[in-house]
Amino acid sequence: MVISMLKDKIFGRGSSCGCCGTQIVGSRQIDVGGRKVGILGMDETFREYLKRGKKPEDLTGDELLKVLKKFNFIAEGAEEVYKKAFLREYQGFFEARKS
């Protein structure tokens, strides 16, 4: 669901007509293992999870990695660091919108 939503946004398929060309997917800089890394589609992914009522404790790092890896290069061996970063970012995203 989340992946198809991001593909729709990028390629203009599904619910979007694409008549205005390719749409922009957001990029956000996050801390991953002490380095700033740009991640595509994070806010869109997080909004979709929030819309579906997913709390931070309902998500796993594996789930977030699977979705966000489709749009971002994640080096082999760095997955665990990214999982922790994605979970931390979703926790902050969730708290900022639910408080």
Secondary structure, DSSP 8 states (H G I E B T S, - for coil): -HHHHHHHHHH--TTS--TT------EEEEEETTEEEEEETHHHHHHHHHHTT--GGG--HHHHHHHHTTTS---TT-HHHHHHHHHHHHHHHHHHHH-
